Amino acid sequence: DVSSLEEVLVKQLIQHNKSIALAESCTGGKMAAAIVDVADASKVLNASFVTYANEAKIKYAGVLPETLEKYGAVSEETAGEMAKGTAKANGAQVAVGISGIAGPTGGTKEKPVGTVCFGYFMEGRLWTETVVFPDRGRNIVRDMSVEHVMDVLINELKK
C-alpha cells in the first residue's frame, strides 16, 4: 500500500493535530488542490489564497509593500512573509508561501525560469529557501514546487 505524498502529509497533519494555510503565487492553487484531493483534508486545510498579484500578497498574505519593493515578489523575504502572514491571519500552526517564475517568460540571469522561493512557518518558526528547478515547462515547474513543499513538510513533521 503506497500512499501519495499528499496522503502522507494530510495523515501527518491529522496525527500532529495541526492545520495548514497556504499562500500560493506561481503554483496557482495546485498545493491546495493536491491536499483537497485527499479524504479528510477538511480536518487540516484551514485556508488557501492564490496571491498572484502583489496587491493580493499584501492584502491576503500580510506581505509588506516595502518587502516587495526592496526584494521583489520572487524572493525568500516575500515567501517568508507570505507564510507568516497567512499563518497569523488564519490561526494555522503550519503555513507555506510559494512565489516563483514558472515560465515560459519572466526569467532573468539572476532569477531564471524555474526559480521558486518558499517560506515555511511552523509552530512559530520561520525558514525560507530558494530552489531552481530545471525549466521543463511551466506546469512541470509548478508540479515540482508542490512536490517539494510536501517533502519538506513531511520531513519536518517527522522530527
C-alpha positions in Angstrom: 0.0 0.0 0.0 1.8 3.0 -1.3 0.5 6.4 -0.2 0.8 9.5 -2.2 2.8 12.5 -0.8 -0.4 14.4 -0.2 -2.0 11.4 1.6 1.1 11.2 3.9 1.0 14.9 4.5 -2.6 15.0 5.4 -2.2 12.0 7.7 0.8 13.6 9.5 -1.1 16.9 9.9 -4.0 15.0 11.5 -1.7 12.9 13.7 0.0 16.1 14.9 -3.3 18.0 15.3 -2.1 20.8 13.0 -3.9 22.9 10.5 -2.3 24.3 7.4 -2.8 27.6 5.5 -1.3 28.4 2.1 -0.4 31.5 0.1 0.5 30.4 -3.4 1.6 32.5 -6.3 3.3 30.6 -9.2 1.6 27.3 -8.2 -1.8 28.9 -8.6 -3.6 26.8 -6.1 -2.1 23.4 -7.0 -0.8 22.9 -3.5 -4.3 23.4 -2.1 -5.8 21.2 -4.8 -3.4 18.4 -4.0 -4.4 18.5 -0.3 -8.1 18.7 -1.1 -7.8 15.6 -3.3 -7.2 13.6 -0.1 -10.1 12.4 2.1 -10.2 14.2 5.5 -8.4 17.2 4.0 -11.1 19.3 5.7 -9.6 18.3 9.1 -6.3 20.1 8.3 -6.7 22.7 5.5 -7.5 26.0 7.1 -7.3 28.4 4.2 -5.6 28.9 0.9 -5.0 32.0 -1.1 -3.8 32.4 -4.6 -1.9 35.6 -4.3 -0.7 36.1 -7.8 -0.7 39.9 -7.9 1.5 41.9 -5.5 -1.6 43.6 -4.2 -3.0 40.2 -3.2 0.2 39.3 -1.4 -0.2 42.5 0.6 -3.9 42.2 1.3 -4.3 38.5 2.0 -0.8 37.2 3.0 0.4 40.2 5.0 3.5 41.0 2.8 4.8 44.5 3.4 4.9 46.7 0.4 8.5 47.6 1.3 9.5 44.0 1.1 8.1 43.7 -2.4 9.7 46.9 -3.4 13.1 46.0 -2.0 13.4 42.3 -2.8 10.7 41.6 -5.4 7.8 39.1 -5.5 10.2 36.2 -6.2 12.3 36.3 -3.0 12.8 34.4 0.2 11.8 37.6 2.1 8.4 37.8 0.3 7.8 34.0 0.5 8.6 34.1 4.3 6.2 37.0 4.9 3.6 35.2 2.8 3.9 32.1 5.1 4.0 34.0 8.4 1.2 36.4 7.4 -1.1 33.6 6.2 -0.5 31.6 9.4 -1.2 34.6 11.6 -4.4 35.6 9.7 -5.8 32.1 9.8 -4.6 30.7 13.1 -2.8 27.9 11.4 0.1 26.0 13.0 1.7 25.4 9.6 1.8 27.8 6.7 3.6 27.9 3.3 4.3 30.8 1.0 5.3 30.0 -2.6 6.4 32.5 -5.2 8.4 31.9 -8.3 8.9 32.1 -12.0 7.2 29.1 -13.7 7.8 30.5 -17.2 7.9 30.4 -20.1 8.8 34.1 -19.7 9.7 36.3 -16.8 13.2 34.8 -16.1 16.3 36.9 -15.8 20.0 36.0 -15.4 19.7 36.4 -11.6 16.4 34.6 -11.4 15.9 32.2 -14.3 12.7 30.4 -15.2 12.3 27.6 -12.6 13.4 29.8 -9.7 10.9 29.3 -6.8 11.1 30.8 -3.3 9.5 29.1 -0.4 8.6 30.3 3.0 7.6 27.8 5.8 6.1 28.8 9.1 5.6 26.0 11.7 4.8 26.5 15.4 6.4 29.9 15.5 9.5 29.1 13.5 10.0 30.6 10.1 12.5 29.4 7.5 12.9 30.0 3.7 14.7 28.6 0.8 15.1 29.1 -3.0 15.2 26.2 -5.4 15.9 26.5 -9.1 14.1 23.7 -10.9 15.0 22.7 -14.4 13.0 24.6 -17.0 10.9 21.7 -18.4 7.8 23.7 -18.9 5.5 25.8 -16.8 3.3 23.1 -15.4 6.3 20.8 -14.5 7.9 23.7 -12.5 4.6 24.2 -10.7 4.2 20.4 -10.0 7.8 20.1 -8.8 7.2 23.0 -6.5 4.2 21.4 -4.9 6.0 18.1 -4.5 9.0 19.8 -2.9 6.8 21.6 -0.4 5.1 18.3 0.6 8.5 16.6 1.0 9.8 19.4 3.2 6.6 19.5 5.4 6.5 15.7 5.7 10.2 15.6 6.9 9.6 18.5 9.3 6.5 16.8 10.8 8.5 13.6 11.3 11.1 15.4 13.5 
